[in-house]
Amino acid sequence: MGRSWKDKIRVAAQAGEPIDEVTAVELLGASHDDLAWILDAAHTVTSRSFGSSVSLCAIANVRSGNCSEDCVFCAQSSHFKGTPAPVYPLMEVGEIRECAAKAGRSPVEFFSYVTSGRALGREPLDRVCEAVDGMREVPFSHCASLGCLDFESLKKLRESGVVRYHHNLESAESYFQKVCTTHSYAERIRTVRDARRAGLQVCCGGLLGLGESREQRVELALAIAAEKVDSIPLNFLVPIPGTPLEGVGQLEPLEILLSIAMFRLTNPQAEVRMAAGRGALRSLQAFIFHAGCNGLMVGDFLTVSGQGIDSDLTMLSDLGLKARRKA
């Protein structure tokens, strides 16, 4: 008689090996009665690889709105009217550096420059590179999220001082056409691989709660595992007025915690980073670290407000965790 899915999770966690697809789907269907031991298994994996340190990151939206893409969750898309997202062109070099200087006053390990649009063009890219190149001595590592850049552009970013590139797959390939029709899943995969080829670390995750099935959630986790990325940011849908998903309900806290644990147990060597949507956990936010997170996005997100970093630092201190700084 074969092992049960519960036994498979325990054995994999102890060995530091990833769980398989069937086991991952079973995990997502677990009940409250199973939560404690699942969190224990996930925490075992996290502690072995990352100890008690947590990687904090922050972002600056350096170009907002008027996006040509039709991602159904995003307030910055020009396809949707009446959304609350601000619209402004790419910041000047000095403004970008001011954002970075502000971030440097917080204990973040990574700071990311984010732009709306399919991909940043040559001249705007040069501006971001100029801004970064003039900030070599900062207390954080530079990250960028500038769309579906080609290999040469990604290499230029690395040469300017960017260490990590962020580019989410967003959802499973089998569900992607319901998320975005203006570019393909294959383009997103190509960007991830080109970033790695250009010598950049890769931050690649997705957005859960879009209407995908449990099986598709696992499909996404395994696709990310296949790319051997460095960090997996997990976002949970915050429905925004004016977008096609404005009436969709948020995931329940138990489902969020089980999803985090599933990503941790399918990706035992990668950072798992909580990003947008953790407010849906309400009083259970601290449980993300038991579920497998060892990374946290702090401050405001692109089109959704975050919570103050002071409360996040207090939460880490109360848990006996510490913020990791730039190596």
TORMAR-314726 format. One line per 8 residues: their letters; for each residue x, y, z of N, C-alpha, C. Coordinates in Angstrom, 3 decimals. Example, Ala and Ser with C-alpha at 12.3 -4.5 7.8 and 13.67 -1.06 7.14 Angstrom:
2
AS> 13.190:-5.690:7.800:12.300:-4.500:7.800:13.200:-3.300:7.800  12.850:-2.250:7.080:13.670:-1.060:7.140:12.900:0.030:7.870
END
This chain:
327
MGRSWKDK> 0.845:-1.193:0.000:0.000:0.000:0.000:0.886:1.251:0.000  0.605:2.201:-0.893:1.419:3.398:-1.001:1.194:4.365:0.151  2.100:5.300:0.264:1.976:6.305:1.308:0.783:7.216:1.040  0.171:7.726:2.113:-0.884:8.721:1.977:-0.255:10.065:1.623  -1.065:11.013:1.179:-0.541:12.332:0.831:0.056:13.014:2.058  -0.498:12.727:3.224:0.037:13.315:4.447:1.435:12.771:4.745  1.598:11.481:4.585:2.922:10.876:4.800:3.936:11.408:3.793  3.490:11.613:2.548:4.391:12.125:1.515:4.880:13.530:1.872
IRVAAQAG> 4.008:14.346:2.436:4.414:15.691:2.837:5.439:15.621:3.960  5.180:14.787:4.950:6.109:14.679:6.085:7.486:14.193:5.633  7.506:13.160:4.782:8.772:12.597:4.316:9.531:13.623:3.471  8.822:14.302:2.559:9.470:15.298:1.698:10.026:16.453:2.523  9.269:16.900:3.509:9.716:18.017:4.341:10.980:17.661:5.108  11.041:16.483:5.641:12.215:16.056:6.397:13.435:15.927:5.490  13.201:15.511:4.249:14.308:15.325:3.301:14.663:16.605:2.549  13.822:17.641:2.657:14.055:18.864:1.903:13.792:18.701:0.420
EPIDEVTA> 12.939:17.744:0.075:12.607:17.475:-1.320:11.221:18.034:-1.645  10.951:18.384:-2.912:9.628:18.910:-3.269:8.553:17.841:-3.273  7.344:18.224:-2.920:6.227:17.297:-3.020:5.773:17.230:-4.475  5.055:16.149:-4.830:4.629:15.975:-6.217:3.277:16.656:-6.463  2.855:16.625:-7.714:1.652:17.333:-8.140:0.401:16.850:-7.417  0.215:15.537:-7.339:-0.984:14.984:-6.704:-1.035:15.368:-5.231  0.093:15.259:-4.562:0.168:15.610:-3.142:-0.119:17.092:-2.936  0.381:17.938:-3.835:0.155:19.381:-3.727:-1.328:19.724:-3.852
VELLGASH> -2.033:19.053:-4.759:-3.473:19.295:-4.913:-4.220:18.844:-3.663  -3.835:17.698:-3.108:-4.457:17.207:-1.874:-4.254:18.206:-0.739  -3.065:18.770:-0.664:-2.766:19.744:0.388:-3.732:20.928:0.323  -4.003:21.413:-0.880:-4.880:22.577:-1.022:-6.308:22.290:-0.587  -6.664:21.018:-0.517:-8.004:20.651:-0.071:-8.075:20.271:1.390  -6.993:20.470:2.114:-6.931:20.079:3.527:-7.902:20.910:4.369  -8.285:20.350:5.485:-9.212:21.022:6.397:-8.452:21.753:7.491  -9.182:22.493:8.295:-8.587:23.197:9.438:-7.876:22.217:10.368
DDLAWILD> -8.399:20.993:10.485:-7.799:20.000:11.385:-6.387:19.622:10.952  -6.088:19.784:9.675:-4.763:19.417:9.166:-3.796:20.598:9.147  -4.286:21.785:9.438:-3.477:22.984:9.242:-2.200:22.980:10.079  -2.299:22.607:11.344:-1.140:22.723:12.245:0.046:21.902:11.750  -0.183:20.653:11.368:0.956:19.821:10.963:1.462:20.204:9.575  0.576:20.734:8.697:1.040:21.226:7.397:1.954:22.434:7.594  1.555:23.346:8.473:2.402:24.504:8.762:3.724:24.063:9.381  3.682:23.051:10.205:4.917:22.548:10.811:5.863:22.003:9.736
AAHTVTSR> 5.301:21.270:8.770:6.123:20.729:7.682:6.728:21.853:6.848  5.912:22.861:6.520:6.405:23.990:5.730:7.477:24.764:6.486  7.253:24.948:7.776:8.217:25.700:8.591:9.541:24.943:8.716  9.473:23.634:8.763:10.683:22.813:8.810:11.553:23.082:7.581  10.914:23.139:6.412:11.641:23.383:5.164:12.235:24.791:5.147  11.431:25.771:5.546:11.898:27.159:5.542:13.077:27.349:6.489  12.958:26.798:7.692:14.016:26.962:8.695:15.324:26.341:8.244  15.234:25.189:7.588:16.451:24.511:7.138:17.206:25.358:6.109
SFGSSVSL> 16.481:25.983:5.194:17.121:26.729:4.115:17.446:28.176:4.463  16.636:28.780:5.356:16.776:30.223:5.554:16.903:30.653:7.014  16.837:29.715:7.941:16.967:30.067:9.343:15.861:31.003:9.800  16.220:32.001:10.599:15.227:32.922:11.156:15.273:34.293:10.487  15.894:34.384:9.318:15.982:35.668:8.625:14.857:35.819:7.607  14.416:37.040:7.427:13.344:37.358:6.485:13.837:38.446:5.540  13.653:38.240:4.247:14.054:39.217:3.244:12.911:40.205:3.006  13.168:41.474:3.284:12.175:42.518:3.037:12.480:43.207:1.713
CAIANVRS> 11.441:43.546:0.979:11.615:44.300:-0.251:10.554:45.388:-0.334  10.842:46.402:-1.118:9.903:47.487:-1.368:9.994:47.868:-2.828  8.969:48.556:-3.316:8.934:48.931:-4.732:8.596:50.414:-4.892  8.963:50.944:-6.048:8.535:52.283:-6.447:7.905:52.175:-7.827  6.707:52.716:-7.958:6.013:52.725:-9.236:6.521:53.940:-10.018  7.569:53.754:-10.816:8.228:54.906:-11.446:7.601:55.305:-12.784  6.668:54.515:-13.289:5.809:54.921:-14.408:4.482:54.223:-14.238  3.396:54.980:-14.207:2.104:54.397:-13.842:1.042:54.651:-14.904
GNCSEDCV> 0.195:53.641:-15.110:-0.990:53.781:-15.936:-0.750:53.717:-17.423  -1.853:53.871:-18.188:-1.825:53.851:-19.659:-1.170:52.591:-20.210  -1.340:51.471:-19.523:-0.717:50.222:-19.961:-1.502:49.616:-21.115  -0.799:49.170:-22.129:-1.432:48.598:-23.319:-1.966:47.192:-23.090  -1.560:46.554:-21.997:-1.948:45.157:-21.751:-3.316:45.090:-21.051  -3.993:43.959:-21.183:-5.355:43.848:-20.652:-5.467:42.859:-19.490  -4.452:42.785:-18.652:-4.489:41.896:-17.482:-5.717:42.238:-16.636  -6.580:41.261:-16.411:-7.921:41.525:-15.874:-7.932:42.032:-14.441
FCAQSSHF> -6.830:41.887:-13.725:-6.768:42.290:-12.328:-6.217:43.689:-12.135  -5.690:44.300:-13.195:-4.817:45.463:-13.028:-5.501:46.792:-13.302  -5.390:47.695:-12.334:-5.981:49.027:-12.461:-5.214:49.918:-13.428  -4.006:49.521:-13.818:-3.202:50.365:-14.702:-3.483:50.140:-16.184  -4.300:49.147:-16.502:-4.591:48.851:-17.900:-5.430:49.958:-18.535  -5.048:50.376:-19.755:-5.820:51.387:-20.485:-7.114:50.807:-21.043  -7.277:49.493:-20.951:-8.498:48.837:-21.436:-9.674:49.041:-20.488  -9.410:49.423:-19.242:-10.461:49.548:-18.238:-10.585:51.004:-17.808
KGTPAPVY> -11.797:51.489:-17.755:-12.034:52.890:-17.421:-12.524:53.022:-15.978  -12.169:54.142:-15.385:-12.677:54.439:-14.048:-11.931:53.772:-12.917  -10.747:53.236:-13.187:-9.966:52.636:-12.104:-9.238:53.740:-11.336  -8.844:53.451:-10.091:-8.230:54.498:-9.268:-6.731:54.690:-9.474  -6.122:53.989:-10.410:-4.667:54.076:-10.568:-4.248:55.434:-11.107  -3.203:56.033:-10.544:-2.683:57.293:-11.089:-2.016:57.056:-12.437  -1.937:58.114:-13.243:-1.290:58.039:-14.555:-0.208:59.105:-14.621  1.040:58.653:-14.836:2.131:59.613:-15.015:3.264:58.944:-15.781
PLMEVGEI> 4.067:59.743:-16.496:5.165:59.182:-17.306:6.328:58.747:-16.426  7.330:58.186:-17.064:8.506:57.734:-16.337:9.155:58.892:-15.579  9.464:58.665:-14.335:10.116:59.683:-13.514:11.471:60.061:-14.084  11.914:61.247:-13.742:13.258:61.675:-14.099:14.274:60.971:-13.200  15.525:61.015:-13.604:16.578:60.324:-12.855:16.588:60.745:-11.389  16.508:62.026:-11.135:16.537:62.513:-9.766:15.375:62.008:-8.940  14.194:61.931:-9.546:13.011:61.438:-8.834:13.161:59.951:-8.492  13.696:59.190:-9.430:13.913:57.759:-9.175:14.878:57.582:-8.009
RECAAKAG> 15.935:58.393:-8.000:16.918:58.294:-6.917:16.329:58.733:-5.577  15.404:59.683:-5.608:14.745:60.100:-4.368:13.931:58.950:-3.784  13.243:58.212:-4.636:12.486:57.031:-4.183:13.424:56.019:-3.530  14.571:55.796:-4.150:15.545:54.849:-3.618:16.098:55.318:-2.281  16.366:56.619:-2.171:16.900:57.159:-0.920:15.917:56.963:0.218  14.639:57.129:-0.066:13.605:56.911:0.949:13.583:55.450:1.375  13.689:54.545:0.398:13.695:53.113:0.714:14.897:52.742:1.561  16.028:53.413:1.316:17.254:53.104:2.044:17.177:53.395:3.526
RSPVEFFS> 16.159:54.149:3.940:15.992:54.426:5.365:15.267:53.299:6.096  14.812:52.313:5.364:14.160:51.132:5.943:15.058:49.912:5.743  14.917:48.897:6.576:15.804:47.720:6.468:15.380:46.749:5.368  15.341:47.231:4.114:14.964:46.351:3.011:16.211:45.772:2.356  16.109:44.535:1.922:17.218:43.884:1.224:17.182:44.203:-0.266  15.970:44.344:-0.827:15.810:44.643:-2.251:14.867:45.828:-2.428  15.199:46.674:-3.408:14.309:47.768:-3.790:14.118:47.696:-5.291  12.841:47.699:-5.732:12.538:47.453:-7.144:11.905:48.664:-7.812
YVTSGRAL> 12.356:48.925:-9.044:11.828:49.987:-9.883:10.837:49.337:-10.857  9.580:49.781:-10.799:8.509:49.118:-11.535:7.875:50.098:-12.512  7.613:49.629:-13.730:6.944:50.467:-14.729:5.754:49.734:-15.329  4.735:50.503:-15.670:3.600:49.938:-16.399:3.990:49.758:-17.863  3.229:48.930:-18.563:3.472:48.741:-19.992:4.027:47.376:-20.312  3.926:47.011:-21.585:4.392:45.705:-22.048:5.896:45.530:-21.840  6.661:46.565:-22.181:8.112:46.528:-21.993:8.637:47.950:-22.087  9.642:48.243:-21.295:10.240:49.573:-21.314:11.096:49.735:-22.579
GREPLDRV> 10.911:50.840:-23.292:11.663:51.100:-24.511:13.108:51.488:-24.233  13.880:51.710:-25.299:15.319:51.931:-25.170:15.649:53.190:-24.360  15.058:54.322:-24.726:15.393:55.565:-24.018:14.946:55.534:-22.553  13.716:55.096:-22.252:13.324:54.979:-20.842:14.206:53.999:-20.068  14.608:52.907:-20.735:15.494:51.955:-20.077:16.823:52.616:-19.735  17.338:53.411:-20.652:18.591:54.115:-20.392:18.462:55.017:-19.161  17.283:55.619:-18.987:17.083:56.508:-17.846:17.120:55.722:-16.533  16.453:54.571:-16.507:16.480:53.733:-15.306:17.905:53.268:-15.023
CEAVDGMR> 18.600:52.840:-16.068:19.983:52.389:-15.894:20.874:53.507:-15.372  20.680:54.729:-15.873:21.459:55.864:-15.396:21.197:56.113:-13.917  19.935:56.029:-13.527:19.582:56.251:-12.120:20.235:55.210:-11.229  20.163:53.959:-11.637:20.728:52.868:-10.834:22.248:52.954:-10.794  22.840:53.242:-11.938:24.299:53.273:-12.014:24.900:54.341:-11.093  24.122:55.355:-10.796:24.607:56.401:-9.900:24.346:56.111:-8.433  23.869:54.928:-8.146:23.554:54.548:-6.752:24.210:53.218:-6.402  25.478:53.119:-6.591:26.192:51.864:-6.315:26.314:51.608:-4.817
EVPFSHCA> 26.484:52.676:-4.031:26.691:52.517:-2.590:25.390:52.769:-1.839  24.504:51.800:-1.881:23.235:51.886:-1.164:23.096:50.643:-0.284  22.272:50.705:0.772:22.175:49.579:1.708:21.244:48.457:1.258  20.848:48.468:-0.014:19.966:47.429:-0.546:20.450:47.028:-1.931  19.935:45.925:-2.442:20.227:45.497:-3.807:19.137:46.009:-4.740  19.545:46.407:-5.943:18.601:46.946:-6.922:17.862:45.805:-7.638  16.556:46.001:-7.767:15.692:45.069:-8.501:14.901:45.886:-9.513  14.420:45.267:-10.572:13.616:45.979:-11.562:12.512:45.087:-12.084
SLGCLDFE> 11.399:45.722:-12.444:10.256:45.023:-13.036:9.739:45.905:-14.166  10.277:45.688:-15.362:10.078:46.613:-16.476:9.426:45.943:-17.678  8.736:44.828:-17.451:8.006:44.165:-18.519:8.811:43.117:-19.263  8.332:42.784:-20.456:8.928:41.702:-21.257:10.154:42.198:-22.025  11.222:42.490:-21.314:12.450:42.978:-21.934:13.158:41.857:-22.692  13.923:42.250:-23.705:14.722:41.258:-24.427:16.055:41.039:-23.710  16.808:40.077:-24.201:18.048:39.686:-23.542:19.041:40.841:-23.431  19.233:41.604:-24.503:20.208:42.695:-24.485:19.828:43.762:-23.472
SLKKLRES> 18.541:44.064:-23.357:18.084:45.045:-22.380:18.307:44.550:-20.961  18.060:43.281:-20.740:18.267:42.697:-19.417:19.750:42.696:-19.050  20.600:42.431:-20.037:22.036:42.464:-19.787:22.487:43.887:-19.448  21.907:44.859:-20.107:22.228:46.261:-19.834:21.823:46.634:-18.403  20.677:46.149:-17.977:20.242:46.384:-16.602:21.250:45.832:-15.610  21.678:44.597:-15.840:22.650:43.983:-14.932:23.938:44.800:-14.889  24.392:45.255:-16.032:25.640:46.037:-16.089:25.509:47.377:-15.352  24.285:47.893:-15.255:24.075:49.160:-14.552:24.078:48.999:-13.036
GVVRYHHN> 23.940:47.750:-12.568:23.936:47.513:-11.131:22.701:46.807:-10.606  21.730:46.520:-11.477:20.554:45.754:-11.061:20.977:44.311:-10.804  20.533:43.766:-9.696:20.920:42.413:-9.286:19.828:41.399:-9.599  18.575:41.823:-9.485:17.444:40.892:-9.586:16.377:41.462:-10.508  15.752:40.570:-11.300:14.654:40.989:-12.177:13.380:40.287:-11.753  12.313:41.090:-11.652:11.013:40.552:-11.260:10.118:40.441:-12.482  9.533:39.252:-12.671:8.628:39.048:-13.808:7.736:37.855:-13.478  6.525:38.138:-13.065:5.608:37.067:-12.676:5.062:36.303:-13.875
LESAESYF> 4.780:35.018:-13.667:4.012:34.257:-14.654:2.527:34.553:-14.515  2.125:35.085:-13.380:0.763:35.497:-13.030:-0.157:34.324:-12.727  -0.312:33.385:-13.661:-1.216:32.258:-13.435:-0.713:31.061:-14.227  -1.436:29.948:-14.098:-1.070:28.743:-14.841:-1.224:28.969:-16.338  -0.418:28.267:-17.112:-0.520:28.385:-18.570:-1.930:28.037:-19.046  -2.554:27.041:-18.435:-3.888:26.613:-18.857:-4.977:27.624:-18.518  -4.651:28.621:-17.693:-5.631:29.635:-17.304:-5.248:31.019:-17.835  -4.087:31.141:-18.427:-3.523:32.458:-18.732:-4.390:33.274:-19.675
QKVCTTHS> -5.047:32.651:-20.638:-5.870:33.393:-21.587:-7.062:34.077:-20.921  -7.440:33.622:-19.731:-8.506:34.290:-18.992:-7.968:35.459:-18.166  -6.652:35.548:-18.099:-5.996:36.614:-17.340:-5.523:37.728:-18.252  -4.978:37.362:-19.416:-4.411:38.346:-20.338:-4.456:37.806:-21.764  -4.853:38.658:-22.711:-4.892:38.239:-24.120:-3.940:39.039:-25.002  -3.310:40.075:-24.456:-2.468:40.954:-25.276:-1.015:40.510:-25.348  -0.629:39.548:-24.555:0.655:38.876:-24.734:0.508:37.450:-24.228  1.458:36.614:-24.544:1.323:35.181:-24.275:2.102:34.748:-23.035
YAERIRTV> 1.712:33.609:-22.542:2.430:32.967:-21.435:3.868:32.649:-21.869  4.019:32.239:-23.124:5.354:31.897:-23.635:6.288:33.103:-23.576  5.759:34.313:-23.801:6.584:35.521:-23.701:7.075:35.740:-22.275  6.226:35.443:-21.320:6.615:35.628:-19.924:7.705:34.623:-19.546  7.552:33.400:-19.985:8.578:32.383:-19.734:9.899:32.796:-20.379  9.829:33.297:-21.603:11.054:33.701:-22.299:11.772:34.820:-21.541  11.024:35.773:-21.013:11.639:36.861:-20.256:12.332:36.345:-19.005  11.675:35.427:-18.308:12.275:34.821:-17.113:13.594:34.144:-17.462
RDARRAGL> 13.592:33.392:-18.536:14.811:32.668:-18.927:15.899:33.610:-19.427  15.501:34.655:-20.144:16.494:35.626:-20.614:17.112:36.382:-19.445  16.317:36.666:-18.413:16.858:37.349:-17.231:17.918:36.485:-16.563  17.644:35.221:-16.439:18.626:34.299:-15.859:19.868:34.233:-16.739  19.673:34.163:-18.048:20.794:34.073:-18.990:21.647:35.334:-18.951  21.028:36.462:-18.628:21.744:37.731:-18.559:22.515:37.889:-17.252  22.413:36.903:-16.370:23.161:36.951:-15.121:22.418:37.571:-13.964  21.102:37.752:-14.114:20.288:38.334:-13.059:19.656:37.250:-12.199
QVCCGGLL> 19.501:37.525:-10.917:18.623:36.709:-10.096:17.200:36.916:-10.608  16.327:35.941:-10.355:14.963:36.030:-10.877:13.946:35.928:-9.749  13.048:36.900:-9.739:11.915:36.927:-8.815:10.667:36.691:-9.661  10.011:35.564:-9.466:8.917:35.170:-10.361:7.841:34.431:-9.582  6.653:35.003:-9.539:5.555:34.371:-8.817:4.256:34.520:-9.579  3.204:34.848:-8.844:1.910:34.973:-9.496:0.870:35.581:-8.590  -0.351:35.581:-9.100:-1.493:36.152:-8.402:-2.551:35.065:-8.249  -2.935:34.793:-7.022:-3.903:33.739:-6.747:-5.259:34.347:-6.396
GLGESREQ> -6.312:33.580:-6.680:-7.665:34.049:-6.416:-8.339:34.678:-7.617  -7.828:34.374:-8.822:-8.380:34.926:-10.061:-9.539:34.100:-10.604  -9.824:32.982:-9.950:-10.834:32.058:-10.436:-10.249:30.736:-10.884  -8.928:30.607:-10.731:-8.244:29.378:-11.123:-8.619:28.229:-10.177  -8.481:27.009:-10.662:-8.757:25.829:-9.838:-7.553:25.501:-8.959  -7.737:24.589:-8.025:-6.605:24.123:-7.213:-5.539:23.500:-8.098  -5.983:22.732:-9.078:-5.035:22.091:-9.976:-4.210:23.128:-10.735  -4.839:24.216:-11.127:-4.110:25.266:-11.850:-3.177:26.036:-10.924
RVELALAI> -3.540:26.150:-9.669:-2.642:26.784:-8.705:-1.369:25.946:-8.560  -1.540:24.639:-8.526:-0.389:23.742:-8.445:0.398:23.780:-9.753  -0.293:23.861:-10.867:0.379:23.971:-12.169:1.321:25.164:-12.189  0.869:26.283:-11.661:1.717:27.472:-11.589:2.933:27.231:-10.703  2.715:26.641:-9.532:3.819:26.387:-8.602:4.875:25.486:-9.229  4.443:24.477:-9.967:5.391:23.550:-10.581:6.101:24.182:-11.781  5.405:25.074:-12.503:6.059:25.792:-13.605:7.162:26.691:-13.071  6.905:27.338:-11.955:7.920:28.190:-11.334:9.078:27.340:-10.830
AAEKVDSI> 8.765:26.194:-10.244:9.816:25.288:-9.766:10.724:24.862:-10.916  10.140:24.632:-12.084:10.929:24.191:-13.239:11.910:25.259:-13.697  11.608:26.527:-13.417:12.494:27.622:-13.822:13.587:27.897:-12.796  13.522:27.237:-11.634:14.551:27.368:-10.589:14.816:28.842:-10.253  13.752:29.559:-9.940:13.877:30.982:-9.640:14.413:31.184:-8.221  14.850:32.399:-7.940:15.419:32.715:-6.632:14.356:33.090:-5.612  13.313:33.776:-6.066:12.292:34.275:-5.156:10.923:34.144:-5.803  9.924:33.768:-4.991:8.553:33.582:-5.491:7.627:34.523:-4.745
PLNFLVPI> 7.288:35.673:-5.341:6.324:36.557:-4.693:4.896:36.063:-4.910  4.167:35.908:-3.820:2.783:35.465:-3.902:1.858:36.643:-3.627  1.011:36.933:-4.605:-0.004:37.969:-4.481:-1.371:37.305:-4.401  -2.256:37.874:-3.619:-3.616:37.364:-3.499:-4.562:38.492:-3.900  -5.469:38.179:-4.806:-6.284:39.208:-5.451:-6.938:40.162:-4.455  -6.714:41.445:-4.716:-7.472:42.518:-4.072:-8.321:43.125:-5.184  -9.626:42.828:-5.229:-10.461:43.314:-6.334:-10.478:44.844:-6.383  -10.216:45.402:-7.575:-10.119:46.849:-7.737:-11.287:47.339:-8.599
PGTPLEGV> -12.000:48.360:-8.138:-13.111:48.906:-8.927:-12.669:49.310:-10.326  -13.497:48.972:-11.303:-13.196:49.313:-12.691:-12.535:48.205:-13.465  -12.002:47.206:-12.782:-11.405:46.051:-13.462:-12.451:44.956:-13.625  -12.252:44.015:-14.540:-13.220:42.932:-14.715:-13.424:42.071:-13.470  -12.476:42.104:-12.537:-12.573:41.265:-11.343:-13.049:42.048:-10.116  -13.641:43.225:-10.330:-13.998:44.058:-9.190:-14.999:43.387:-8.247  -15.807:42.467:-8.749:-16.817:41.828:-7.905:-16.405:40.483:-7.342  -15.175:40.072:-7.590:-14.703:38.758:-7.119:-14.327:38.848:-5.637
GQLEPLEI> -14.764:37.853:-4.861:-14.426:37.833:-3.445:-12.994:37.388:-3.213  -12.403:37.859:-2.115:-11.041:37.453:-1.782:-11.022:36.050:-1.184  -9.874:35.408:-1.280:-9.712:34.078:-0.706:-9.812:34.152:0.818  -10.270:33.046:1.412:-10.358:32.966:2.867:-8.972:32.716:3.468  -8.761:33.108:4.720:-7.442:32.938:5.347:-6.900:31.516:5.284  -7.712:30.506:5.522:-7.231:29.123:5.488:-6.701:28.777:4.105  -7.415:29.191:3.056:-6.987:28.893:1.690:-5.679:29.609:1.361  -5.510:30.814:1.860:-4.264:31.546:1.627:-3.096:30.839:2.294
LLSIAMFR> -3.263:30.436:3.548:-2.173:29.772:4.267:-1.814:28.440:3.621  -2.815:27.681:3.187:-2.535:26.410:2.520:-1.826:26.642:1.179  -2.190:27.717:0.477:-1.528:28.030:-0.799:-0.065:28.379:-0.583  0.223:29.171:0.450:1.618:29.501:0.764:2.396:28.224:1.069  1.812:27.361:1.891:2.483:26.111:2.250:2.731:25.242:1.022  1.777:25.222:0.102:1.959:24.432:-1.118:3.128:24.958:-1.951  3.227:26.283:-2.101:4.348:26.845:-2.851:5.672:26.566:-2.141  5.695:26.654:-0.828:6.920:26.340:-0.095:7.323:24.884:-0.299
LTNPQAEV> 6.368:23.964:-0.199:6.697:22.538:-0.250:6.965:22.041:-1.669  6.542:22.794:-2.679:6.907:22.452:-4.062:8.181:23.162:-4.502  8.591:24.175:-3.734:9.791:24.958:-4.057:10.653:25.122:-2.810  11.224:24.033:-2.314:11.906:24.093:-1.011:13.144:24.967:-0.959  13.764:25.266:-2.110:15.010:26.039:-2.103:14.816:27.523:-2.399  13.645:27.924:-2.836:13.417:29.314:-3.239:12.864:30.146:-2.087  13.133:31.454:-2.120:12.423:32.352:-1.214:10.937:32.318:-1.577  10.089:32.350:-0.580:8.656:32.535:-0.812:8.286:33.848:-0.131
RMAAGRGA> 7.822:34.794:-0.928:7.650:36.174:-0.462:6.174:36.572:-0.501  5.653:37.017:0.606:4.269:37.499:0.639:4.235:38.921:0.112  3.365:39.143:-0.871:3.250:40.474:-1.464:1.833:41.006:-1.236  1.136:41.390:-2.295:-0.168:42.033:-2.139:-1.236:41.047:-1.655  -2.176:41.570:-0.910:-3.348:40.791:-0.510:-3.300:40.193:0.864  -2.237:40.436:1.634:-2.179:39.767:2.944:-3.188:40.329:3.932  -3.786:41.464:3.606:-4.844:42.000:4.469:-6.015:41.043:4.585  -6.197:40.168:3.569:-7.295:39.197:3.614:-7.105:38.168:4.724
LRSLQAFI> -5.883:38.056:5.247:-5.619:37.146:6.359:-6.126:37.698:7.689  -6.419:38.977:7.703:-6.918:39.644:8.905:-5.979:39.394:10.092  -6.469:38.767:11.143:-5.664:38.587:12.361:-4.618:37.495:12.233  -4.577:36.796:11.106:-3.664:35.654:10.947:-2.421:36.008:10.129  -2.108:37.280:9.954:-0.979:37.647:9.101:0.341:37.028:9.556  0.556:36.934:10.841:1.821:36.389:11.332:2.007:34.928:10.944  0.917:34.237:10.613:1.007:32.821:10.269:1.683:32.590:8.923  1.873:33.642:8.127:2.532:33.431:6.834:3.938:32.878:7.017
FHAGCNGL> 4.590:33.227:8.107:5.953:32.745:8.334:5.965:31.284:8.772  4.921:30.833:9.408:4.788:29.411:9.737:4.416:28.617:8.484  3.703:29.267:7.554:3.242:28.582:6.343:4.337:28.442:5.296  5.452:29.152:5.450:6.546:28.977:4.498:7.154:30.236:3.954  6.622:31.398:4.296:7.220:32.644:3.804:8.520:32.944:4.537  9.507:33.387:3.793:10.717:33.944:4.397:11.059:35.276:3.727  10.057:35.841:3.057:10.200:37.133:2.419:8.905:37.913:2.554  9.017:39.230:2.526:7.843:40.083:2.736:8.027:41.378:1.962
MVGDFLTV> 7.013:41.753:1.192:7.011:43.066:0.568:6.395:44.048:1.549  7.073:45.155:1.761:6.610:46.134:2.736:6.278:47.448:2.045  5.507:48.291:2.736:5.104:49.561:2.150:3.951:49.368:1.190  3.734:50.348:0.311:2.631:50.301:-0.641:2.992:49.449:-1.850  1.948:48.912:-2.483:2.117:48.126:-3.689:1.813:49.018:-4.902  1.676:48.443:-6.079:1.502:49.265:-7.275:0.213:50.077:-7.237  -0.909:49.412:-6.996:-2.196:50.108:-7.015:-3.007:49.841:-5.759  -2.378:49.237:-4.770:-3.049:48.902:-3.513:-2.172:49.358:-2.362
SGQGIDSD> -2.777:49.972:-1.364:-2.011:50.433:-0.209:-1.579:49.266:0.655  -0.377:49.367:1.203:0.111:48.370:2.148:-0.094:48.865:3.564  0.618:48.267:4.496:0.554:48.736:5.872:1.929:49.236:6.270  1.989:50.000:7.333:3.239:50.625:7.719:4.327:49.623:8.041  5.557:49.968:7.669:6.668:49.050:7.891:6.941:48.860:9.380  6.634:49.849:10.205:6.891:49.717:11.639:6.117:48.546:12.232  4.861:48.377:11.820:4.074:47.254:12.337:4.616:45.928:11.837  5.159:45.916:10.601:5.765:44.690:10.083:7.029:44.336:10.869
LTMLSDLG> 7.842:45.332:11.182:9.060:45.080:11.951:8.725:44.600:13.369  7.661:45.145:13.930:7.217:44.677:15.252:6.769:43.230:15.174  6.048:42.881:14.117:5.599:41.501:13.939:6.798:40.559:13.851  7.821:40.927:13.087:9.012:40.084:12.979:9.693:39.930:14.337  9.836:41.023:15.045:10.482:40.984:16.358:9.714:40.093:17.322  8.399:40.208:17.306:7.570:39.390:18.201:7.718:37.900:17.904  8.026:37.566:16.649:8.181:36.165:16.243:9.627:35.673:16.388  10.517:36.545:16.817:11.926:36.164:16.929:12.629:36.082:15.591
LKARRKA> 12.122:36.818:14.600:12.693:36.836:13.258:13.444:38.154:13.054  14.366:38.147:12.097:15.111:39.375:11.831:15.191:39.655:10.343  15.195:40.933:10.007:15.293:41.336:8.608:16.706:41.111:8.094  16.814:40.462:6.938:18.118:40.220:6.319:18.526:41.448:5.522  19.777:41.829:5.606:20.263:42.978:4.862:21.071:42.557:3.646  21.396:43.508:2.824:22.172:43.278:1.610:23.484:42.580:1.945  23.798:41.559:1.155:25.031:40.801:1.393:26.243:41.653:1.092
END
